[in-house]
Amino acid sequence: MVFNQELVHELNLILTFPDKSLMQGIKIHHDAQPEVIEAAKRLYAKKITSQADGGYLTDLGLELAEHAQIIKSALTSA
């Protein structure tokens, strides 16, 4: 399986969450790009975020964010 566009949008959204503090989240506004709104809903349905419009990363979300950062770093360091 490869990363389809939906997964890419979800990964990109995970990477937008602040990584310096667990007390910070994000808010997806109603006028955001449709693919971002849909990605946020999917992340919530998968229990990766606390709200359908962003919120905070759950414990699972925090773990995935760490992995996403590692992958991003490895792929962009070359």
N, CA, C and O atoms as a CHARMM CRD file, in Angstrom:
* protein
*
  312
    1    1 MET  N      0.84600  -1.19100   0.00000 PROA 1      0.00000
    2    1 MET  CA     0.00000   0.00000   0.00000 PROA 1      0.00000
    3    1 MET  C      0.88300   1.24200   0.00000 PROA 1      0.00000
    4    1 MET  O      1.90300   1.28400   0.68800 PROA 1      0.00000
    5    2 VAL  N      0.50000   2.22400  -0.75000 PROA 2      0.00000
    6    2 VAL  CA     1.21400   3.49900  -0.79600 PROA 2      0.00000
    7    2 VAL  C      0.37600   4.55400  -0.09100 PROA 2      0.00000
    8    2 VAL  O     -0.80200   4.34100   0.19500 PROA 2      0.00000
    9    3 PHE  N      0.99500   5.68700   0.18200 PROA 3      0.00000
   10    3 PHE  CA     0.25000   6.80200   0.76200 PROA 3      0.00000
   11    3 PHE  C     -0.64600   7.40300  -0.31200 PROA 3      0.00000
   12    3 PHE  O     -0.15400   7.98100  -1.28100 PROA 3      0.00000
   13    4 ASN  N     -1.96100   7.26800  -0.14400 PROA 4      0.00000
   14    4 ASN  CA    -2.87100   7.94000  -1.07200 PROA 4      0.00000
   15    4 ASN  C     -3.04000   9.39000  -0.62300 PROA 4      0.00000
   16    4 ASN  O     -2.51600   9.77300   0.42300 PROA 4      0.00000
   17    5 GLN  N     -3.74600  10.18400  -1.38000 PROA 5      0.00000
   18    5 GLN  CA    -3.89900  11.61300  -1.07800 PROA 5      0.00000
   19    5 GLN  C     -4.55800  11.84800   0.27400 PROA 5      0.00000
   20    5 GLN  O     -4.19700  12.78900   0.98000 PROA 5      0.00000
   21    6 GLU  N     -5.51600  11.00900   0.64200 PROA 6      0.00000
   22    6 GLU  CA    -6.17200  11.18400   1.94300 PROA 6      0.00000
   23    6 GLU  C     -5.16200  11.01700   3.07400 PROA 6      0.00000
   24    6 GLU  O     -5.15500  11.80500   4.02000 PROA 6      0.00000
   25    7 LEU  N     -4.30900   9.99600   2.98200 PROA 7      0.00000
   26    7 LEU  CA    -3.29500   9.78600   4.01400 PROA 7      0.00000
   27    7 LEU  C     -2.28000  10.91400   4.04200 PROA 7      0.00000
   28    7 LEU  O     -1.83900  11.32900   5.11400 PROA 7      0.00000
   29    8 VAL  N     -1.90900  11.40800   2.88000 PROA 8      0.00000
   30    8 VAL  CA    -0.97000  12.53700   2.80500 PROA 8      0.00000
   31    8 VAL  C     -1.57000  13.75700   3.50000 PROA 8      0.00000
   32    8 VAL  O     -0.88000  14.44500   4.25200 PROA 8      0.00000
   33    9 HSD  N     -2.84700  14.02700   3.25100 PROA 9      0.00000
   34    9 HSD  CA    -3.50800  15.16600   3.91600 PROA 9      0.00000
   35    9 HSD  C     -3.54900  14.96000   5.43000 PROA 9      0.00000
   36    9 HSD  O     -3.35600  15.91000   6.18800 PROA 9      0.00000
   37   10 GLU  N     -3.79700  13.74200   5.86900 PROA 10     0.00000
   38   10 GLU  CA    -3.81800  13.45900   7.30500 PROA 10     0.00000
   39   10 GLU  C     -2.43200  13.63000   7.92600 PROA 10     0.00000
   40   10 GLU  O     -2.29800  14.23200   8.99100 PROA 10     0.00000
   41   11 LEU  N     -1.41300  13.10600   7.26800 PROA 11     0.00000
   42   11 LEU  CA    -0.04400  13.26600   7.76900 PROA 11     0.00000
   43   11 LEU  C      0.34500  14.73900   7.83200 PROA 11     0.00000
   44   11 LEU  O      0.91900  15.19300   8.82200 PROA 11     0.00000
   45   12 ASN  N      0.03300  15.47900   6.77800 PROA 12     0.00000
   46   12 ASN  CA     0.35200  16.91000   6.77200 PROA 12     0.00000
   47   12 ASN  C     -0.35700  17.63900   7.89900 PROA 12     0.00000
   48   12 ASN  O      0.21400  18.53400   8.52200 PROA 12     0.00000
   49   13 LEU  N     -1.59100  17.26100   8.16000 PROA 13     0.00000
   50   13 LEU  CA    -2.33000  17.90200   9.25000 PROA 13     0.00000
   51   13 LEU  C     -1.72000  17.55200  10.59900 PROA 13     0.00000
   52   13 LEU  O     -1.60500  18.41900  11.46600 PROA 13     0.00000
   53   14 ILE  N     -1.33000  16.30600  10.78900 PROA 14     0.00000
   54   14 ILE  CA    -0.66400  15.90700  12.03500 PROA 14     0.00000
   55   14 ILE  C      0.59700  16.74000  12.24400 PROA 14     0.00000
   56   14 ILE  O      0.90400  17.14500  13.36500 PROA 14     0.00000
   57   15 LEU  N      1.31800  16.99100  11.16800 PROA 15     0.00000
   58   15 LEU  CA     2.56400  17.76600  11.27600 PROA 15     0.00000
   59   15 LEU  C      2.32900  19.24200  11.59800 PROA 15     0.00000
   60   15 LEU  O      3.27100  19.94600  11.96300 PROA 15     0.00000
   61   16 THR  N      1.09800  19.71900  11.47000 PROA 16     0.00000
   62   16 THR  CA     0.82500  21.12400  11.80600 PROA 16     0.00000
   63   16 THR  C      0.58600  21.34100  13.30100 PROA 16     0.00000
   64   16 THR  O      0.58700  22.48000  13.77000 PROA 16     0.00000
   65   17 PHE  N      0.38200  20.25800  14.04800 PROA 17     0.00000
   66   17 PHE  CA     0.16800  20.40900  15.49200 PROA 17     0.00000
   67   17 PHE  C      1.45800  20.86600  16.15600 PROA 17     0.00000
   68   17 PHE  O      2.53900  20.39700  15.80100 PROA 17     0.00000
   69   18 PRO  N      1.35200  21.77800  17.11800 PROA 18     0.00000
   70   18 PRO  CA     2.54700  22.23800  17.83900 PROA 18     0.00000
   71   18 PRO  C      3.24200  21.06900  18.52700 PROA 18     0.00000
   72   18 PRO  O      2.58900  20.23000  19.14700 PROA 18     0.00000
   73   19 ASP  N      4.55700  21.01900  18.41800 PROA 19     0.00000
   74   19 ASP  CA     5.28500  19.92000  19.04800 PROA 19     0.00000
   75   19 ASP  C      6.05300  20.35600  20.28700 PROA 19     0.00000
   76   19 ASP  O      6.76300  19.55500  20.89500 PROA 19     0.00000
   77   20 LYS  N      5.91400  21.61000  20.65900 PROA 20     0.00000
   78   20 LYS  CA     6.63400  22.12800  21.83000 PROA 20     0.00000
   79   20 LYS  C      5.84600  21.99400  23.12100 PROA 20     0.00000
   80   20 LYS  O      6.42700  21.97700  24.20600 PROA 20     0.00000
   81   21 SER  N      4.52300  21.89900  23.01100 PROA 21     0.00000
   82   21 SER  CA     3.69600  21.85300  24.21400 PROA 21     0.00000
   83   21 SER  C      2.46500  20.99000  23.98200 PROA 21     0.00000
   84   21 SER  O      1.80900  21.09000  22.94500 PROA 21     0.00000
   85   22 LEU  N      2.16100  20.14700  24.95400 PROA 22     0.00000
   86   22 LEU  CA     0.95400  19.34100  24.87400 PROA 22     0.00000
   87   22 LEU  C     -0.29700  20.16100  25.15600 PROA 22     0.00000
   88   22 LEU  O     -1.41600  19.68900  24.95600 PROA 22     0.00000
   89   23 MET  N     -0.10400  21.37700  25.61800 PROA 23     0.00000
   90   23 MET  CA    -1.22200  22.24800  25.96600 PROA 23     0.00000
   91   23 MET  C     -1.67200  23.10700  24.79000 PROA 23     0.00000
   92   23 MET  O     -2.50200  24.00100  24.95700 PROA 23     0.00000
   93   24 GLN  N     -1.13200  22.84300  23.60200 PROA 24     0.00000
   94   24 GLN  CA    -1.51100  23.60300  22.41900 PROA 24     0.00000
   95   24 GLN  C     -2.12600  22.66100  21.39500 PROA 24     0.00000
   96   24 GLN  O     -1.67000  21.53200  21.21400 PROA 24     0.00000
   97   25 GLY  N     -3.15200  23.13500  20.74200 PROA 25     0.00000
   98   25 GLY  CA    -3.80300  22.36600  19.69200 PROA 25     0.00000
   99   25 GLY  C     -3.99200  23.23800  18.46800 PROA 25     0.00000
  100   25 GLY  O     -3.35600  24.28300  18.32900 PROA 25     0.00000
  101   26 ILE  N     -4.86500  22.80100  17.58900 PROA 26     0.00000
  102   26 ILE  CA    -5.18300  23.59200  16.40400 PROA 26     0.00000
  103   26 ILE  C     -6.69700  23.65300  16.23300 PROA 26     0.00000
  104   26 ILE  O     -7.43000  22.84600  16.80300 PROA 26     0.00000
  105   27 LYS  N     -7.14700  24.60100  15.45600 PROA 27     0.00000
  106   27 LYS  CA    -8.56200  24.76700  15.13800 PROA 27     0.00000
  107   27 LYS  C     -8.67100  24.85100  13.62200 PROA 27     0.00000
  108   27 LYS  O     -8.05400  25.71500  12.99800 PROA 27     0.00000
  109   28 ILE  N     -9.44900  23.96500  13.03400 PROA 28     0.00000
  110   28 ILE  CA    -9.71000  23.99200  11.60500 PROA 28     0.00000
  111   28 ILE  C    -10.99400  24.79600  11.40400 PROA 28     0.00000
  112   28 ILE  O    -12.05900  24.40000  11.87900 PROA 28     0.00000
  113   29 HSD  N    -10.89600  25.89700  10.71800 PROA 29     0.00000
  114   29 HSD  CA   -12.05800  26.76100  10.50800 PROA 29     0.00000
  115   29 HSD  C    -12.90700  26.26100   9.34800 PROA 29     0.00000
  116   29 HSD  O    -12.42600  25.52500   8.48600 PROA 29     0.00000
  117   30 HSD  N    -14.15800  26.66100   9.33300 PROA 30     0.00000
  118   30 HSD  CA   -15.10400  26.19800   8.31500 PROA 30     0.00000
  119   30 HSD  C    -14.71000  26.61800   6.90600 PROA 30     0.00000
  120   30 HSD  O    -15.17000  26.01800   5.93500 PROA 30     0.00000
  121   31 ASP  N    -13.86400  27.64200   6.77800 PROA 31     0.00000
  122   31 ASP  CA   -13.46000  28.10700   5.44800 PROA 31     0.00000
  123   31 ASP  C    -12.09600  27.55200   5.02400 PROA 31     0.00000
  124   31 ASP  O    -11.50700  28.02300   4.05100 PROA 31     0.00000
  125   32 ALA  N    -11.60000  26.55200   5.75300 PROA 32     0.00000
  126   32 ALA  CA   -10.34400  25.88900   5.38000 PROA 32     0.00000
  127   32 ALA  C    -10.57900  25.09200   4.09500 PROA 32     0.00000
  128   32 ALA  O    -11.71700  24.87500   3.68000 PROA 32     0.00000
  129   33 GLN  N     -9.48800  24.66700   3.48200 PROA 33     0.00000
  130   33 GLN  CA    -9.60400  23.85200   2.27200 PROA 33     0.00000
  131   33 GLN  C    -10.38100  22.58000   2.60100 PROA 33     0.00000
  132   33 GLN  O    -10.18100  21.98400   3.65900 PROA 33     0.00000
  133   34 PRO  N    -11.26200  22.16500   1.69800 PROA 34     0.00000
  134   34 PRO  CA   -12.09800  20.97900   1.96500 PROA 34     0.00000
  135   34 PRO  C    -11.29000  19.73900   2.33700 PROA 34     0.00000
  136   34 PRO  O    -11.72100  18.96200   3.18800 PROA 34     0.00000
  137   35 GLU  N    -10.12700  19.53900   1.71700 PROA 35     0.00000
  138   35 GLU  CA    -9.33300  18.35300   2.03000 PROA 35     0.00000
  139   35 GLU  C     -8.78000  18.40200   3.45600 PROA 35     0.00000
  140   35 GLU  O     -8.56800  17.35800   4.07300 PROA 35     0.00000
  141   36 VAL  N     -8.54600  19.59900   3.97700 PROA 36     0.00000
  142   36 VAL  CA    -8.07700  19.75200   5.35200 PROA 36     0.00000
  143   36 VAL  C     -9.21700  19.46000   6.32600 PROA 36     0.00000
  144   36 VAL  O     -9.02000  18.78200   7.33400 PROA 36     0.00000
  145   37 ILE  N    -10.39000  19.96700   6.02500 PROA 37     0.00000
  146   37 ILE  CA   -11.56200  19.71700   6.86100 PROA 37     0.00000
  147   37 ILE  C    -11.85700  18.22000   6.92600 PROA 37     0.00000
  148   37 ILE  O    -12.11800  17.67700   7.99900 PROA 37     0.00000
  149   38 GLU  N    -11.81500  17.56700   5.78200 PROA 38     0.00000
  150   38 GLU  CA   -12.09100  16.13000   5.73700 PROA 38     0.00000
  151   38 GLU  C    -11.00400  15.32900   6.44800 PROA 38     0.00000
  152   38 GLU  O    -11.30200  14.34800   7.13000 PROA 38     0.00000
  153   39 ALA  N     -9.74200  15.74200   6.29400 PROA 39     0.00000
  154   39 ALA  CA    -8.64300  15.06500   6.99300 PROA 39     0.00000
  155   39 ALA  C     -8.83600  15.18000   8.50100 PROA 39     0.00000
  156   39 ALA  O     -8.60900  14.21600   9.23200 PROA 39     0.00000
  157   40 ALA  N     -9.25300  16.35200   8.96800 PROA 40     0.00000
  158   40 ALA  CA    -9.48100  16.56000  10.40100 PROA 40     0.00000
  159   40 ALA  C    -10.59100  15.63800  10.90600 PROA 40     0.00000
  160   40 ALA  O    -10.48400  15.07500  11.99600 PROA 40     0.00000
  161   41 LYS  N    -11.63500  15.48600  10.13000 PROA 41     0.00000
  162   41 LYS  CA   -12.72800  14.59600  10.52600 PROA 41     0.00000
  163   41 LYS  C    -12.25400  13.14700  10.59800 PROA 41     0.00000
  164   41 LYS  O    -12.62100  12.41400  11.51700 PROA 41     0.00000
  165   42 ARG  N    -11.43900  12.73900   9.62600 PROA 42     0.00000
  166   42 ARG  CA   -10.93300  11.35800   9.63500 PROA 42     0.00000
  167   42 ARG  C    -10.01700  11.10800  10.82000 PROA 42     0.00000
  168   42 ARG  O    -10.08500  10.05200  11.44900 PROA 42     0.00000
  169   43 LEU  N     -9.15000  12.08500  11.13200 PROA 43     0.00000
  170   43 LEU  CA    -8.25500  11.92700  12.28300 PROA 43     0.00000
  171   43 LEU  C     -9.05100  11.78700  13.57700 PROA 43     0.00000
  172   43 LEU  O     -8.68800  11.00000  14.45100 PROA 43     0.00000
  173   44 TYR  N    -10.11600  12.53800  13.69600 PROA 44     0.00000
  174   44 TYR  CA   -10.97300  12.43500  14.88200 PROA 44     0.00000
  175   44 TYR  C    -11.65200  11.06000  14.93100 PROA 44     0.00000
  176   44 TYR  O    -11.71700  10.43700  15.99100 PROA 44     0.00000
  177   45 ALA  N    -12.15000  10.59400  13.80000 PROA 45     0.00000
  178   45 ALA  CA   -12.81800   9.29300  13.75000 PROA 45     0.00000
  179   45 ALA  C    -11.85300   8.16300  14.11200 PROA 45     0.00000
  180   45 ALA  O    -12.26200   7.13200  14.64500 PROA 45     0.00000
  181   46 LYS  N    -10.57500   8.36800  13.81800 PROA 46     0.00000
  182   46 LYS  CA    -9.54900   7.37000  14.13100 PROA 46     0.00000
  183   46 LYS  C     -8.98600   7.53900  15.54200 PROA 46     0.00000
  184   46 LYS  O     -8.06200   6.83000  15.94000 PROA 46     0.00000
  185   47 LYS  N     -9.55400   8.49000  16.29500 PROA 47     0.00000
  186   47 LYS  CA    -9.14100   8.77000  17.67900 PROA 47     0.00000
  187   47 LYS  C     -7.69700   9.26900  17.77200 PROA 47     0.00000
  188   47 LYS  O     -6.98000   8.97000  18.72700 PROA 47     0.00000
  189   48 ILE  N     -7.29000  10.03600  16.75800 PROA 48     0.00000
  190   48 ILE  CA    -5.95200  10.62200  16.71400 PROA 48     0.00000
  191   48 ILE  C     -5.98800  12.05000  17.25300 PROA 48     0.00000
  192   48 ILE  O     -4.99000  12.54900  17.77400 PROA 48     0.00000
  193   49 THR  N     -7.14700  12.70700  17.12400 PROA 49     0.00000
  194   49 THR  CA    -7.33800  14.05200  17.66400 PROA 49     0.00000
  195   49 THR  C     -8.55500  14.05500  18.58800 PROA 49     0.00000
  196   49 THR  O     -9.37400  13.13600  18.57000 PROA 49     0.00000
  197   50 SER  N     -8.65000  15.10600  19.38800 PROA 50     0.00000
  198   50 SER  CA    -9.72600  15.18600  20.37600 PROA 50     0.00000
  199   50 SER  C    -11.00600  15.81400  19.84800 PROA 50     0.00000
  200   50 SER  O    -12.05500  15.70700  20.48400 PROA 50     0.00000
  201   51 GLN  N    -10.93300  16.47100  18.68800 PROA 51     0.00000
  202   51 GLN  CA   -12.10000  17.14700  18.12200 PROA 51     0.00000
  203   51 GLN  C    -12.12300  16.94200  16.60900 PROA 51     0.00000
  204   51 GLN  O    -11.07700  16.75600  15.98700 PROA 51     0.00000
  205   52 ALA  N    -13.30300  16.97600  16.02800 PROA 52     0.00000
  206   52 ALA  CA   -13.43300  16.81300  14.57800 PROA 52     0.00000
  207   52 ALA  C    -12.87900  18.01700  13.81600 PROA 52     0.00000
  208   52 ALA  O    -12.60700  17.92800  12.61900 PROA 52     0.00000
  209   53 ASP  N    -12.71500  19.13800  14.51300 PROA 53     0.00000
  210   53 ASP  CA   -12.15400  20.33000  13.86100 PROA 53     0.00000
  211   53 ASP  C    -10.77100  20.67700  14.41900 PROA 53     0.00000
  212   53 ASP  O    -10.38000  21.84300  14.47100 PROA 53     0.00000
  213   54 GLY  N    -10.04800  19.64400  14.83100 PROA 54     0.00000
  214   54 GLY  CA    -8.68800  19.85300  15.34300 PROA 54     0.00000
  215   54 GLY  C     -8.56700  19.44300  16.78400 PROA 54     0.00000
  216   54 GLY  O     -8.51800  18.25500  17.10300 PROA 54     0.00000
  217   55 GLY  N     -8.52000  20.42500  17.65200 PROA 55     0.00000
  218   55 GLY  CA    -8.37100  20.12300  19.07700 PROA 55     0.00000
  219   55 GLY  C     -6.93700  19.78400  19.41600 PROA 55     0.00000
  220   55 GLY  O     -6.00500  20.45200  18.96800 PROA 55     0.00000
  221   56 TYR  N     -6.76600  18.74700  20.20500 PROA 56     0.00000
  222   56 TYR  CA    -5.44900  18.30200  20.65000 PROA 56     0.00000
  223   56 TYR  C     -5.18400  16.90700  20.11000 PROA 56     0.00000
  224   56 TYR  O     -6.11300  16.17600  19.76600 PROA 56     0.00000
  225   57 LEU  N     -3.91900  16.54700  20.03800 PROA 57     0.00000
  226   57 LEU  CA    -3.56800  15.18400  19.68900 PROA 57     0.00000
  227   57 LEU  C     -3.82500  14.28600  20.89300 PROA 57     0.00000
  228   57 LEU  O     -3.52400  14.65600  22.02800 PROA 57     0.00000
  229   58 THR  N     -4.37400  13.12600  20.64400 PROA 58     0.00000
  230   58 THR  CA    -4.54200  12.12300  21.69800 PROA 58     0.00000
  231   58 THR  C     -3.18000  11.46500  21.93000 PROA 58     0.00000
  232   58 THR  O     -2.19900  11.81000  21.27100 PROA 58     0.00000
  233   59 ASP  N     -3.12400  10.52800  22.85700 PROA 59     0.00000
  234   59 ASP  CA    -1.87400   9.79400  23.07000 PROA 59     0.00000
  235   59 ASP  C     -1.42300   9.11700  21.77400 PROA 59     0.00000
  236   59 ASP  O     -0.24300   9.14700  21.42600 PROA 59     0.00000
  237   60 LEU  N     -2.37100   8.51200  21.07200 PROA 60     0.00000
  238   60 LEU  CA    -2.05100   7.89800  19.78300 PROA 60     0.00000
  239   60 LEU  C     -1.55200   8.96100  18.80400 PROA 60     0.00000
  240   60 LEU  O     -0.57600   8.74200  18.08600 PROA 60     0.00000
  241   61 GLY  N     -2.22000  10.10100  18.78000 PROA 61     0.00000
  242   61 GLY  CA    -1.81400  11.18200  17.89400 PROA 61     0.00000
  243   61 GLY  C     -0.41900  11.68800  18.18000 PROA 61     0.00000
  244   61 GLY  O      0.33800  11.99000  17.25700 PROA 61     0.00000
  245   62 LEU  N     -0.07300  11.78500  19.45900 PROA 62     0.00000
  246   62 LEU  CA     1.26900  12.22200  19.83300 PROA 62     0.00000
  247   62 LEU  C      2.32900  11.24600  19.34500 PROA 62     0.00000
  248   62 LEU  O      3.38600  11.64900  18.86000 PROA 62     0.00000
  249   63 GLU  N      2.03300   9.95800  19.47800 PROA 63     0.00000
  250   63 GLU  CA     2.97000   8.93600  19.00700 PROA 63     0.00000
  251   63 GLU  C      3.12300   9.01000  17.48500 PROA 63     0.00000
  252   63 GLU  O      4.23400   8.92600  16.96200 PROA 63     0.00000
  253   64 LEU  N      2.00200   9.16700  16.78500 PROA 64     0.00000
  254   64 LEU  CA     2.05900   9.26600  15.33400 PROA 64     0.00000
  255   64 LEU  C      2.79400  10.52500  14.88500 PROA 64     0.00000
  256   64 LEU  O      3.52100  10.49900  13.89200 PROA 64     0.00000
  257   65 ALA  N      2.60900  11.62000  15.60900 PROA 65     0.00000
  258   65 ALA  CA     3.29700  12.86900  15.26900 PROA 65     0.00000
  259   65 ALA  C      4.80600  12.69900  15.38100 PROA 65     0.00000
  260   65 ALA  O      5.55300  13.21100  14.54900 PROA 65     0.00000
  261   66 GLU  N      5.25300  11.98500  16.40200 PROA 66     0.00000
  262   66 GLU  CA     6.69000  11.72300  16.55200 PROA 66     0.00000
  263   66 GLU  C      7.21800  10.93600  15.36100 PROA 66     0.00000
  264   66 GLU  O      8.27000  11.26200  14.81200 PROA 66     0.00000
  265   67 HSD  N      6.49000   9.90300  14.96600 PROA 67     0.00000
  266   67 HSD  CA     6.90500   9.08900  13.82600 PROA 67     0.00000
  267   67 HSD  C      6.87500   9.90700  12.52900 PROA 67     0.00000
  268   67 HSD  O      7.77300   9.79700  11.69500 PROA 67     0.00000
  269   68 ALA  N      5.84900  10.71300  12.37500 PROA 68     0.00000
  270   68 ALA  CA     5.73800  11.54600  11.17200 PROA 68     0.00000
  271   68 ALA  C      6.91100  12.52300  11.08000 PROA 68     0.00000
  272   68 ALA  O      7.45000  12.75100   9.99600 PROA 68     0.00000
  273   69 GLN  N      7.30400  13.09600  12.21500 PROA 69     0.00000
  274   69 GLN  CA     8.45100  14.00400  12.23500 PROA 69     0.00000
  275   69 GLN  C      9.72700  13.26900  11.83800 PROA 69     0.00000
  276   69 GLN  O     10.54400  13.80700  11.09000 PROA 69     0.00000
  277   70 ILE  N      9.90400  12.06300  12.32600 PROA 70     0.00000
  278   70 ILE  CA    11.09500  11.27400  11.99900 PROA 70     0.00000
  279   70 ILE  C     11.13100  10.97200  10.50200 PROA 70     0.00000
  280   70 ILE  O     12.17000  11.12200   9.86000 PROA 70     0.00000
  281   71 ILE  N     10.00100  10.54800   9.95000 PROA 71     0.00000
  282   71 ILE  CA     9.93900  10.25100   8.52000 PROA 71     0.00000
  283   71 ILE  C     10.22300  11.50600   7.70000 PROA 71     0.00000
  284   71 ILE  O     11.01000  11.47600   6.75400 PROA 71     0.00000
  285   72 LYS  N      9.57900  12.60300   8.07300 PROA 72     0.00000
  286   72 LYS  CA     9.80000  13.86500   7.36600 PROA 72     0.00000
  287   72 LYS  C     11.25400  14.26800   7.41200 PROA 72     0.00000
  288   72 LYS  O     11.82700  14.65500   6.39400 PROA 72     0.00000
  289   73 SER  N     11.85400  14.18300   8.58000 PROA 73     0.00000
  290   73 SER  CA    13.24300  14.57000   8.75100 PROA 73     0.00000
  291   73 SER  C     14.16500  13.69300   7.91200 PROA 73     0.00000
  292   73 SER  O     15.07700  14.19700   7.25600 PROA 73     0.00000
  293   74 ALA  N     13.93100  12.38900   7.93100 PROA 74     0.00000
  294   74 ALA  CA    14.77100  11.47000   7.17300 PROA 74     0.00000
  295   74 ALA  C     14.65700  11.70300   5.66500 PROA 74     0.00000
  296   74 ALA  O     15.65100  11.61700   4.94400 PROA 74     0.00000
  297   75 LEU  N     13.47200  11.99200   5.20300 PROA 75     0.00000
  298   75 LEU  CA    13.26700  12.17000   3.76900 PROA 75     0.00000
  299   75 LEU  C     13.70800  13.53900   3.25200 PROA 75     0.00000
  300   75 LEU  O     13.98600  13.70000   2.06300 PROA 75     0.00000
  301   76 THR  N     13.77100  14.51500   4.14300 PROA 76     0.00000
  302   76 THR  CA    14.15500  15.85400   3.69100 PROA 76     0.00000
  303   76 THR  C     15.59500  16.20100   4.02100 PROA 76     0.00000
  304   76 THR  O     16.06000  17.28700   3.67300 PROA 76     0.00000
  305   77 SER  N     16.31400  15.29800   4.68900 PROA 77     0.00000
  306   77 SER  CA    17.69400  15.62400   5.08500 PROA 77     0.00000
  307   77 SER  C     18.70400  15.35200   3.97700 PROA 77     0.00000
  308   77 SER  O     19.85800  15.77000   4.07500 PROA 77     0.00000
  309   78 ALA  N     18.29200  14.66900   2.94500 PROA 78     0.00000
  310   78 ALA  CA    19.22900  14.31800   1.86700 PROA 78     0.00000
  311   78 ALA  C     19.53600  15.48300   0.95000 PROA 78     0.00000
  312   78 ALA  O     20.30600  15.33600   0.00200 PROA 78     0.00000
